[in-house]
């Protein structure tokens, strides 16, 4: 990185940097074509770069959340429960390998915390399964609709079948399906 020389200027100089420090206004001369000295310009560029990285990560997280939400098992907590149990197992293995009983005592709080989280997740999983037991996912409804259309195909003309299939798919794919689910609960 090339070193830029900072030149101090009088506090009334029109060429003074418009940036500020905790101690007050910046005493250095601004760079040509900008209102900031090299130090302030670098910090503004660094903030902008950090913001761009944050926005990229936010986009990545948003895509992953949408992938999870569209997954058939989105309402299930079994995978999360498996992850917590594996983490507890690894923690206990590390305690046994490191120093035995002494390490187990030292790790008592993290182990207890993990057991509490597992217990809470088991209870939540049970409640969720009891609540959602009578509901179908959108993917399951589409499969069911396809099976119904196959049955209708035996009794109606191809033109009528196309109309029935179109209307059923339209109901499932639009807000009508969400309204039906809300009304039934």
MARLO-703258 format. One record per atom (N, C-alpha, C): atom name; residue in one letter; x, y, z; residue number from 0. Coordinates in Angstrom, 1 decimal. Layout:
BEGIN
> CA/A/X/Y/Z/NUM
...
end
This chain:
BEGIN
> N/X/0.9/-1.2/0.0/0
> CA/X/0.0/0.0/0.0/0
> C/X/0.9/1.2/0.0/0
> N/X/0.6/2.1/-0.9/1
> CA/X/1.5/3.3/-0.9/1
> C/X/1.1/4.3/0.2/1
> N/X/2.1/4.9/0.7/2
> CA/X/2.0/5.9/1.8/2
> C/X/1.7/7.3/1.2/2
> N/X/0.6/7.9/1.8/3
> CA/X/0.2/9.2/1.3/3
> C/X/0.5/10.2/2.4/3
> N/X/1.1/11.3/2.0/4
> CA/X/1.5/12.3/3.0/4
> C/X/0.4/13.1/3.5/4
> N/X/0.2/13.2/4.8/5
> CA/X/-0.9/14.1/5.3/5
> C/X/-0.3/15.4/5.6/5
> N/X/-1.0/16.5/5.2/6
> CA/X/-0.5/17.8/5.4/6
> C/X/-1.5/18.6/6.3/6
> N/X/-1.0/19.1/7.4/7
> CA/X/-1.9/19.8/8.3/7
> C/X/-2.1/21.2/7.8/7
> N/X/-3.4/21.6/7.9/8
> CA/X/-3.8/23.0/7.5/8
> C/X/-4.5/23.7/8.6/8
> N/X/-4.6/25.0/8.4/9
> CA/X/-5.3/25.8/9.4/9
> C/X/-6.8/25.5/9.5/9
> N/X/-7.4/25.6/10.6/10
> CA/X/-8.8/25.2/10.8/10
> C/X/-9.7/26.0/10.0/10
> N/X/-9.3/27.2/9.4/11
> CA/X/-10.2/28.0/8.6/11
> C/X/-9.9/27.7/7.1/11
> N/X/-8.9/26.9/6.8/12
> CA/X/-8.5/26.7/5.4/12
> C/X/-9.7/26.0/4.6/12
> N/X/-10.1/26.5/3.5/13
> CA/X/-11.2/25.8/2.7/13
> C/X/-10.8/24.4/2.1/13
> N/X/-9.5/24.1/2.2/14
> CA/X/-9.0/22.9/1.7/14
> C/X/-8.9/21.8/2.8/14
> N/X/-9.4/22.2/4.0/15
> CA/X/-9.4/21.2/5.1/15
> C/X/-10.4/20.1/4.9/15
> N/X/-10.0/18.9/5.4/16
> CA/X/-10.9/17.7/5.3/16
> C/X/-12.2/18.0/6.1/16
> N/X/-13.3/17.4/5.6/17
> CA/X/-14.5/17.6/6.3/17
> C/X/-14.8/16.5/7.3/17
> N/X/-13.9/15.5/7.4/18
> CA/X/-14.1/14.4/8.4/18
> C/X/-13.8/14.9/9.8/18
> N/X/-14.2/14.1/10.7/19
> CA/X/-14.0/14.5/12.1/19
> C/X/-13.4/13.3/12.9/19
> N/X/-12.7/13.6/14.0/20
> CA/X/-12.1/12.7/14.9/20
> C/X/-12.8/12.9/16.2/20
> N/X/-12.6/11.9/17.1/21
> CA/X/-13.3/12.1/18.5/21
> C/X/-12.8/13.4/19.1/21
> N/X/-11.6/13.9/18.8/22
> CA/X/-11.1/15.1/19.4/22
> C/X/-11.6/16.4/18.7/22
> N/X/-12.2/16.2/17.6/23
> CA/X/-12.7/17.4/16.8/23
> C/X/-12.6/17.3/15.4/23
> N/X/-12.6/18.4/14.6/24
> CA/X/-12.5/18.4/13.2/24
> C/X/-11.1/17.9/12.7/24
> N/X/-11.1/17.3/11.6/25
> CA/X/-9.8/16.7/11.0/25
> C/X/-8.9/17.9/10.6/25
> N/X/-7.6/17.9/11.0/26
> CA/X/-6.7/19.0/10.7/26
> C/X/-6.0/18.9/9.4/26
> N/X/-6.2/17.8/8.6/27
> CA/X/-5.5/17.6/7.4/27
> C/X/-6.1/18.1/6.2/27
> N/X/-5.3/18.3/5.1/28
> CA/X/-5.7/18.8/3.8/28
> C/X/-6.5/17.7/3.1/28
> N/X/-7.6/18.1/2.5/29
> CA/X/-8.3/17.1/1.7/29
> C/X/-7.6/16.7/0.4/29
> N/X/-8.0/15.6/-0.1/30
> CA/X/-7.4/15.1/-1.4/30
> C/X/-8.1/15.9/-2.5/30
> N/X/-7.4/16.0/-3.6/31
> CA/X/-8.0/16.7/-4.7/31
> C/X/-9.2/15.9/-5.3/31
> N/X/-10.3/16.6/-5.6/32
> CA/X/-11.5/16.0/-6.1/32
> C/X/-12.4/15.3/-5.1/32
> N/X/-12.1/15.5/-3.8/33
> CA/X/-12.9/14.9/-2.7/33
> C/X/-12.9/15.9/-1.5/33
> N/X/-13.8/15.6/-0.6/34
> CA/X/-13.9/16.5/0.6/34
> C/X/-13.1/15.8/1.8/34
> N/X/-12.4/14.7/1.6/35
> CA/X/-11.8/14.0/2.7/35
> C/X/-10.3/13.9/2.5/35
> N/X/-9.6/13.8/3.6/36
> CA/X/-8.2/13.5/3.6/36
> C/X/-8.0/12.0/3.3/36
> N/X/-6.8/11.6/3.0/37
> CA/X/-6.5/10.1/2.7/37
> C/X/-7.0/9.2/3.8/37
> N/X/-6.8/9.6/5.1/38
> CA/X/-7.2/8.7/6.2/38
> C/X/-8.7/8.5/6.2/38
> N/X/-9.5/9.6/6.1/39
> CA/X/-10.9/9.5/6.1/39
> C/X/-11.5/8.8/4.9/39
> N/X/-10.8/9.1/3.7/40
> CA/X/-11.3/8.4/2.5/40
> C/X/-11.1/6.9/2.6/40
> N/X/-10.0/6.4/3.2/41
> CA/X/-9.8/5.0/3.4/41
> C/X/-10.9/4.4/4.3/41
> N/X/-11.2/5.1/5.4/42
> CA/X/-12.2/4.5/6.3/42
> C/X/-13.6/4.5/5.7/42
> N/X/-13.9/5.5/4.8/43
> CA/X/-15.2/5.5/4.1/43
> C/X/-15.2/4.3/3.2/43
> N/X/-14.1/4.0/2.5/44
> CA/X/-14.0/2.9/1.5/44
> C/X/-14.1/1.6/2.3/44
> N/X/-13.5/1.5/3.4/45
> CA/X/-13.5/0.3/4.2/45
> C/X/-14.9/0.0/4.7/45
> N/X/-15.6/1.0/5.1/46
> CA/X/-17.0/0.9/5.6/46
> C/X/-17.9/0.4/4.4/46
> N/X/-17.7/1.0/3.2/47
> CA/X/-18.5/0.6/2.1/47
> C/X/-18.2/-0.8/1.7/47
> N/X/-16.9/-1.3/1.8/48
> CA/X/-16.6/-2.6/1.4/48
> C/X/-17.2/-3.6/2.4/48
> N/X/-17.2/-3.2/3.7/49
> CA/X/-17.8/-4.1/4.8/49
> C/X/-19.3/-4.2/4.5/49
> N/X/-19.9/-3.1/4.1/50
> CA/X/-21.4/-3.1/3.9/50
> C/X/-21.7/-4.0/2.7/50
> N/X/-20.9/-3.9/1.7/51
> CA/X/-21.1/-4.8/0.5/51
> C/X/-21.0/-6.2/0.9/51
> N/X/-20.0/-6.6/1.7/52
> CA/X/-19.9/-8.0/2.2/52
> C/X/-21.1/-8.4/3.0/52
> N/X/-21.6/-7.5/3.9/53
> CA/X/-22.8/-7.8/4.7/53
> C/X/-24.0/-8.0/3.8/53
> N/X/-24.2/-7.2/2.8/54
> CA/X/-25.3/-7.3/1.9/54
> C/X/-25.2/-8.6/1.1/54
> N/X/-24.0/-9.0/0.7/55
> CA/X/-23.8/-10.3/0.0/55
> C/X/-24.2/-11.5/0.9/55
> N/X/-23.7/-11.4/2.2/56
> CA/X/-24.0/-12.5/3.1/56
> C/X/-25.5/-12.5/3.4/56
> N/X/-26.1/-11.4/3.5/57
> CA/X/-27.6/-11.3/3.8/57
> C/X/-28.3/-12.0/2.6/57
> N/X/-27.9/-11.7/1.4/58
> CA/X/-28.5/-12.4/0.2/58
> C/X/-28.3/-13.9/0.3/58
> N/X/-27.1/-14.3/0.7/59
> CA/X/-26.9/-15.8/0.8/59
> C/X/-27.8/-16.4/1.9/59
> N/X/-27.9/-15.7/3.0/60
> CA/X/-28.8/-16.2/4.1/60
> C/X/-30.2/-16.3/3.7/60
> N/X/-30.6/-15.2/2.9/61
> CA/X/-32.0/-15.2/2.5/61
> C/X/-32.3/-16.3/1.5/61
> N/X/-31.4/-16.6/0.6/62
> CA/X/-31.6/-17.8/-0.3/62
> C/X/-31.7/-19.1/0.5/62
> N/X/-30.8/-19.3/1.5/63
> CA/X/-30.8/-20.5/2.3/63
> C/X/-32.1/-20.6/3.0/63
> N/X/-32.6/-19.5/3.6/64
> CA/X/-33.9/-19.5/4.4/64
> C/X/-35.0/-19.9/3.4/64
> N/X/-35.0/-19.4/2.2/65
> CA/X/-36.0/-19.7/1.3/65
> C/X/-36.0/-21.2/0.9/65
> N/X/-34.7/-21.7/0.7/66
> CA/X/-34.6/-23.1/0.4/66
> C/X/-35.1/-24.0/1.5/66
> N/X/-34.8/-23.6/2.8/67
> CA/X/-35.4/-24.4/3.9/67
> C/X/-36.9/-24.3/4.0/67
> N/X/-37.4/-23.1/3.7/68
> CA/X/-38.9/-22.9/3.8/68
> C/X/-39.6/-23.7/2.8/68
> N/X/-39.0/-23.9/1.6/69
> CA/X/-39.7/-24.7/0.5/69
> C/X/-39.5/-26.2/0.7/69
> N/X/-38.6/-26.6/1.6/70
> CA/X/-38.3/-28.0/1.8/70
> C/X/-39.5/-28.7/2.4/70
> N/X/-39.8/-30.0/2.0/71
> CA/X/-40.9/-30.8/2.5/71
> C/X/-41.0/-30.9/4.0/71
> N/X/-39.8/-31.0/4.6/72
> CA/X/-39.7/-31.1/6.1/72
> C/X/-39.5/-29.8/6.8/72
> N/X/-39.9/-28.7/6.2/73
> CA/X/-39.6/-27.4/6.8/73
> C/X/-40.2/-27.2/8.2/73
> N/X/-41.3/-27.9/8.5/74
> CA/X/-41.9/-27.8/9.8/74
> C/X/-41.3/-28.8/10.8/74
> N/X/-40.5/-29.7/10.3/75
> CA/X/-39.9/-30.7/11.2/75
> C/X/-38.7/-30.3/11.9/75
> N/X/-38.5/-30.8/13.1/76
> CA/X/-37.3/-30.4/13.8/76
> C/X/-36.3/-31.6/14.1/76
> N/X/-36.6/-32.7/13.4/77
> CA/X/-35.8/-33.9/13.6/77
> C/X/-34.3/-33.7/13.2/77
> N/X/-34.1/-33.0/12.1/78
> CA/X/-32.7/-32.8/11.7/78
> C/X/-31.9/-31.9/12.8/78
> N/X/-32.6/-30.9/13.2/79
> CA/X/-32.0/-30.0/14.2/79
> C/X/-31.7/-30.8/15.5/79
> N/X/-32.6/-31.7/15.9/80
> CA/X/-32.5/-32.5/17.1/80
> C/X/-31.3/-33.4/16.9/80
> N/X/-31.1/-34.0/15.7/81
> CA/X/-30.0/-34.9/15.4/81
> C/X/-28.7/-34.1/15.5/81
> N/X/-28.7/-32.9/15.0/82
> CA/X/-27.4/-32.1/15.1/82
> C/X/-27.1/-31.8/16.6/82
> N/X/-28.1/-31.4/17.4/83
> CA/X/-27.8/-31.2/18.8/83
> C/X/-27.3/-32.4/19.5/83
> N/X/-27.8/-33.6/19.2/84
> CA/X/-27.4/-34.8/19.8/84
> C/X/-26.0/-35.1/19.4/84
> N/X/-25.6/-34.9/18.2/85
> CA/X/-24.3/-35.1/17.7/85
> C/X/-23.3/-34.2/18.4/85
> N/X/-23.7/-32.9/18.6/86
> CA/X/-22.8/-32.0/19.3/86
> C/X/-22.6/-32.4/20.7/86
> N/X/-23.6/-32.9/21.4/87
> CA/X/-23.5/-33.4/22.8/87
> C/X/-22.6/-34.6/22.8/87
> N/X/-22.7/-35.5/21.9/88
> CA/X/-21.9/-36.7/21.8/88
> C/X/-20.4/-36.3/21.6/88
> N/X/-20.1/-35.3/20.7/89
> CA/X/-18.8/-34.9/20.5/89
> C/X/-18.2/-34.2/21.7/89
> N/X/-19.0/-33.4/22.4/90
> CA/X/-18.6/-32.8/23.6/90
> C/X/-18.2/-33.8/24.7/90
> N/X/-19.0/-34.8/24.9/91
> CA/X/-18.7/-35.9/25.8/91
> C/X/-17.5/-36.7/25.4/91
> N/X/-17.3/-37.0/24.2/92
> CA/X/-16.2/-37.7/23.7/92
> C/X/-14.9/-36.9/24.0/92
> N/X/-14.9/-35.6/23.7/93
> CA/X/-13.8/-34.7/24.0/93
> C/X/-13.4/-34.7/25.5/93
> N/X/-14.5/-34.7/26.3/94
> CA/X/-14.2/-34.7/27.8/94
> C/X/-13.6/-36.0/28.2/94
> N/X/-14.0/-37.1/27.6/95
> CA/X/-13.5/-38.4/28.0/95
> C/X/-12.1/-38.5/27.5/95
> N/X/-11.8/-38.0/26.3/96
> CA/X/-10.4/-38.1/25.7/96
> C/X/-9.4/-37.2/26.4/96
> N/X/-9.9/-36.0/26.8/97
> CA/X/-8.9/-35.0/27.3/97
> C/X/-8.5/-35.3/28.7/97
> N/X/-9.4/-35.4/29.7/98
> CA/X/-8.9/-35.6/31.0/98
> C/X/-9.9/-36.3/31.9/98
> N/X/-10.8/-37.0/31.3/99
> CA/X/-11.7/-37.8/32.0/99
> C/X/-12.7/-37.0/32.9/99
> N/X/-12.8/-37.4/34.2/100
> CA/X/-13.7/-36.9/35.1/100
> C/X/-13.5/-35.4/35.4/100
> N/X/-12.3/-34.9/35.4/101
> CA/X/-12.0/-33.5/35.7/101
> C/X/-12.5/-32.7/34.6/101
> N/X/-12.3/-33.1/33.3/102
> CA/X/-12.8/-32.3/32.2/102
> C/X/-14.3/-32.3/32.1/102
> N/X/-14.9/-33.4/32.5/103
> CA/X/-16.4/-33.5/32.6/103
> C/X/-17.0/-32.5/33.6/103
> N/X/-16.3/-32.4/34.7/104
> CA/X/-16.8/-31.4/35.7/104
> C/X/-16.6/-30.0/35.2/104
> N/X/-15.5/-29.7/34.5/105
> CA/X/-15.2/-28.4/33.9/105
> C/X/-16.2/-28.0/32.8/105
> N/X/-16.7/-29.0/32.1/106
> CA/X/-17.6/-28.8/31.0/106
> C/X/-19.1/-29.0/31.4/106
> N/X/-19.3/-29.1/32.7/107
> CA/X/-20.6/-29.3/33.2/107
> C/X/-21.7/-28.3/32.7/107
> N/X/-21.4/-27.0/32.7/108
> CA/X/-22.3/-26.0/32.2/108
> C/X/-22.6/-26.2/30.7/108
> N/X/-21.6/-26.3/29.9/109
> CA/X/-22.0/-26.5/28.4/109
> C/X/-22.8/-27.8/28.2/109
> N/X/-22.4/-28.8/28.9/110
> CA/X/-23.2/-30.1/28.8/110
> C/X/-24.6/-29.9/29.2/110
> N/X/-24.8/-29.3/30.4/111
> CA/X/-26.1/-29.1/30.9/111
> C/X/-26.9/-28.2/30.0/111
> N/X/-26.3/-27.2/29.4/112
> CA/X/-27.0/-26.3/28.5/112
> C/X/-27.4/-27.1/27.3/112
> N/X/-26.6/-28.0/26.8/113
> CA/X/-26.9/-28.8/25.6/113
> C/X/-28.0/-29.7/25.9/113
> N/X/-28.0/-30.4/27.0/114
> CA/X/-29.1/-31.3/27.4/114
> C/X/-30.4/-30.5/27.5/114
> N/X/-30.4/-29.3/28.1/115
> CA/X/-31.6/-28.5/28.2/115
> C/X/-32.1/-28.2/26.8/115
> N/X/-31.3/-27.8/25.9/116
> CA/X/-31.7/-27.5/24.5/116
> C/X/-32.3/-28.7/23.8/116
> N/X/-31.7/-29.8/24.0/117
> CA/X/-32.2/-31.0/23.4/117
> C/X/-33.6/-31.3/24.0/117
> N/X/-33.8/-31.2/25.3/118
> CA/X/-35.0/-31.5/25.9/118
> C/X/-36.1/-30.5/25.4/118
> N/X/-35.8/-29.2/25.3/119
> CA/X/-36.7/-28.2/24.8/119
> C/X/-37.1/-28.5/23.3/119
> N/X/-36.1/-28.9/22.5/120
> CA/X/-36.4/-29.2/21.1/120
> C/X/-37.2/-30.5/21.0/120
> N/X/-37.0/-31.5/21.8/121
> CA/X/-37.8/-32.7/21.8/121
> C/X/-39.3/-32.3/22.1/121
> N/X/-39.5/-31.5/23.1/122
> CA/X/-40.9/-31.1/23.4/122
> C/X/-41.5/-30.3/22.3/122
> N/X/-40.7/-29.3/21.7/123
> CA/X/-41.2/-28.5/20.6/123
> C/X/-41.5/-29.4/19.4/123
> N/X/-40.7/-30.4/19.2/124
> CA/X/-40.9/-31.3/18.0/124
> C/X/-42.2/-32.1/18.2/124
> N/X/-42.4/-32.6/19.4/125
> CA/X/-43.6/-33.3/19.7/125
> C/X/-44.9/-32.4/19.5/125
> N/X/-44.8/-31.2/20.0/126
> CA/X/-46.0/-30.3/19.9/126
> C/X/-46.2/-30.0/18.4/126
> N/X/-45.2/-29.7/17.7/127
> CA/X/-45.3/-29.4/16.3/127
> C/X/-45.9/-30.6/15.5/127
> N/X/-45.4/-31.8/15.8/128
> CA/X/-45.9/-32.9/15.1/128
> C/X/-47.4/-33.2/15.4/128
> N/X/-47.8/-33.0/16.7/129
> CA/X/-49.2/-33.1/17.1/129
> C/X/-50.0/-32.1/16.3/129
> N/X/-49.6/-30.8/16.3/130
> CA/X/-50.3/-29.7/15.7/130
> C/X/-50.4/-29.9/14.2/130
> N/X/-49.3/-30.3/13.5/131
> CA/X/-49.4/-30.4/12.0/131
> C/X/-49.7/-31.8/11.5/131
> N/X/-50.1/-32.7/12.4/132
> CA/X/-50.4/-34.0/12.0/132
> C/X/-51.5/-34.1/10.9/132
> N/X/-52.5/-33.3/11.0/133
> CA/X/-53.6/-33.3/10.0/133
> C/X/-53.4/-32.4/8.8/133
> N/X/-52.3/-31.8/8.6/134
> CA/X/-52.0/-30.9/7.5/134
> C/X/-51.1/-31.5/6.5/134
> N/X/-51.3/-31.1/5.3/135
> CA/X/-50.5/-31.5/4.2/135
> C/X/-49.6/-30.3/3.7/135
> N/X/-48.4/-30.7/3.3/136
> CA/X/-47.6/-29.6/2.7/136
> C/X/-48.1/-29.3/1.3/136
> N/X/-47.6/-28.2/0.7/137
> CA/X/-48.0/-27.9/-0.6/137
> C/X/-47.6/-28.9/-1.6/137
> N/X/-46.4/-29.5/-1.5/138
> CA/X/-45.9/-30.6/-2.3/138
> C/X/-46.9/-31.8/-2.2/138
> N/X/-47.3/-32.1/-1.0/139
> CA/X/-48.2/-33.3/-0.8/139
> C/X/-49.5/-33.0/-1.5/139
> N/X/-50.0/-31.8/-1.4/140
> CA/X/-51.3/-31.4/-2.0/140
> C/X/-51.2/-31.6/-3.5/140
> N/X/-50.1/-31.1/-4.1/141
> CA/X/-49.9/-31.2/-5.6/141
> C/X/-49.9/-32.7/-6.0/141
> N/X/-49.2/-33.6/-5.3/142
> CA/X/-49.2/-35.0/-5.6/142
> C/X/-50.6/-35.6/-5.5/142
> N/X/-51.3/-35.2/-4.5/143
> CA/X/-52.7/-35.7/-4.3/143
> C/X/-53.6/-35.1/-5.5/143
> N/X/-53.4/-33.9/-5.8/144
> CA/X/-54.2/-33.3/-6.9/144
> C/X/-53.9/-34.1/-8.2/144
> N/X/-52.6/-34.4/-8.5/145
> CA/X/-52.3/-35.2/-9.7/145
> C/X/-52.9/-36.5/-9.7/145
> N/X/-53.0/-37.2/-8.5/146
> CA/X/-53.7/-38.5/-8.5/146
> C/X/-55.2/-38.3/-8.8/146
> N/X/-55.8/-37.3/-8.2/147
> CA/X/-57.2/-37.0/-8.5/147
> C/X/-57.4/-36.8/-10.0/147
> N/X/-56.6/-36.0/-10.6/148
> CA/X/-56.7/-35.7/-12.0/148
> C/X/-56.6/-37.0/-12.8/148
> N/X/-55.7/-37.9/-12.4/149
> CA/X/-55.5/-39.2/-13.1/149
> C/X/-56.9/-40.0/-13.0/149
> N/X/-57.5/-39.9/-11.9/150
> CA/X/-58.8/-40.6/-11.7/150
> C/X/-59.9/-40.0/-12.6/150
> N/X/-59.9/-38.6/-12.6/151
> CA/X/-60.9/-37.9/-13.4/151
> C/X/-60.7/-38.3/-14.9/151
> N/X/-59.4/-38.5/-15.3/152
> CA/X/-59.1/-38.8/-16.7/152
> C/X/-59.9/-40.0/-17.2/152
> N/X/-60.3/-40.9/-16.3/153
> CA/X/-61.0/-42.1/-16.8/153
> C/X/-62.5/-41.8/-17.1/153
> N/X/-63.0/-40.6/-16.6/154
> CA/X/-64.4/-40.3/-16.7/154
> C/X/-64.8/-39.1/-17.5/154
> N/X/-63.8/-38.2/-17.8/155
> CA/X/-64.2/-37.0/-18.5/155
> C/X/-63.4/-36.9/-19.8/155
> N/X/-63.8/-36.0/-20.7/156
> CA/X/-63.1/-35.8/-21.9/156
> C/X/-61.8/-35.1/-21.7/156
> N/X/-60.9/-35.2/-22.7/157
> CA/X/-59.6/-34.5/-22.5/157
> C/X/-59.7/-33.0/-22.3/157
> N/X/-60.7/-32.4/-23.0/158
> CA/X/-60.8/-30.9/-22.8/158
> C/X/-61.3/-30.6/-21.4/158
> N/X/-62.2/-31.4/-20.9/159
> CA/X/-62.7/-31.2/-19.5/159
> C/X/-61.6/-31.4/-18.5/159
> N/X/-60.8/-32.5/-18.8/160
> CA/X/-59.7/-32.8/-17.9/160
> C/X/-58.7/-31.7/-17.9/160
> N/X/-58.4/-31.1/-19.0/161
> CA/X/-57.4/-30.0/-19.0/161
> C/X/-57.9/-28.8/-18.2/161
> N/X/-59.2/-28.5/-18.3/162
> CA/X/-59.8/-27.4/-17.5/162
> C/X/-59.8/-27.7/-16.0/162
> N/X/-60.1/-29.0/-15.6/163
> CA/X/-60.1/-29.4/-14.2/163
> C/X/-58.7/-29.3/-13.7/163
> N/X/-57.7/-29.8/-14.4/164
> CA/X/-56.3/-29.8/-14.0/164
> C/X/-55.8/-28.4/-13.8/164
> N/X/-56.2/-27.5/-14.8/165
> CA/X/-55.7/-26.1/-14.7/165
> C/X/-56.3/-25.4/-13.5/165
> N/X/-57.6/-25.7/-13.2/166
> CA/X/-58.2/-25.0/-12.0/166
> C/X/-57.6/-25.5/-10.7/166
> N/X/-57.4/-26.8/-10.6/167
> CA/X/-56.9/-27.4/-9.4/167
> C/X/-55.5/-26.9/-9.1/167
> N/X/-54.6/-26.9/-10.2/168
> CA/X/-53.3/-26.3/-10.0/168
> C/X/-53.3/-24.9/-9.7/168
> N/X/-54.2/-24.1/-10.3/169
> CA/X/-54.3/-22.7/-10.0/169
> C/X/-54.7/-22.4/-8.5/169
> N/X/-55.6/-23.2/-8.0/170
> CA/X/-56.0/-23.1/-6.6/170
> C/X/-54.8/-23.4/-5.7/170
> N/X/-54.0/-24.4/-5.9/171
> CA/X/-52.9/-24.8/-5.1/171
> C/X/-51.8/-23.8/-5.2/171
> N/X/-51.5/-23.3/-6.4/172
> CA/X/-50.4/-22.3/-6.6/172
> C/X/-50.7/-20.9/-6.2/172
> N/X/-51.9/-20.5/-6.0/173
> CA/X/-52.3/-19.2/-5.6/173
> C/X/-52.6/-19.0/-4.2/173
> N/X/-53.0/-17.8/-3.8/174
> CA/X/-53.4/-17.5/-2.4/174
> C/X/-54.6/-18.3/-2.0/174
> N/X/-55.4/-18.8/-2.9/175
> CA/X/-56.6/-19.6/-2.5/175
> C/X/-56.2/-20.7/-1.6/175
> N/X/-55.1/-21.4/-1.9/176
> CA/X/-54.7/-22.5/-1.0/176
> C/X/-54.4/-22.0/0.4/176
> N/X/-53.7/-20.9/0.5/177
> CA/X/-53.4/-20.3/1.8/177
> C/X/-54.6/-20.0/2.6/177
> N/X/-55.6/-19.4/1.9/178
> CA/X/-56.9/-19.1/2.5/178
> C/X/-57.6/-20.3/3.0/178
> N/X/-57.6/-21.4/2.2/179
> CA/X/-58.2/-22.7/2.6/179
> C/X/-57.6/-23.2/3.9/179
> N/X/-56.3/-23.2/3.9/180
> CA/X/-55.6/-23.7/5.1/180
> C/X/-55.9/-22.9/6.3/180
> N/X/-55.9/-21.5/6.1/181
> CA/X/-56.2/-20.6/7.3/181
> C/X/-57.6/-20.9/7.8/181
> N/X/-58.6/-21.1/6.9/182
> CA/X/-60.0/-21.2/7.3/182
> C/X/-60.2/-22.6/8.0/182
> N/X/-59.4/-23.6/7.7/183
> CA/X/-59.6/-24.9/8.3/183
> C/X/-59.0/-25.0/9.7/183
> N/X/-58.1/-24.0/10.0/184
> CA/X/-57.5/-24.1/11.3/184
> C/X/-58.2/-23.3/12.4/184
end
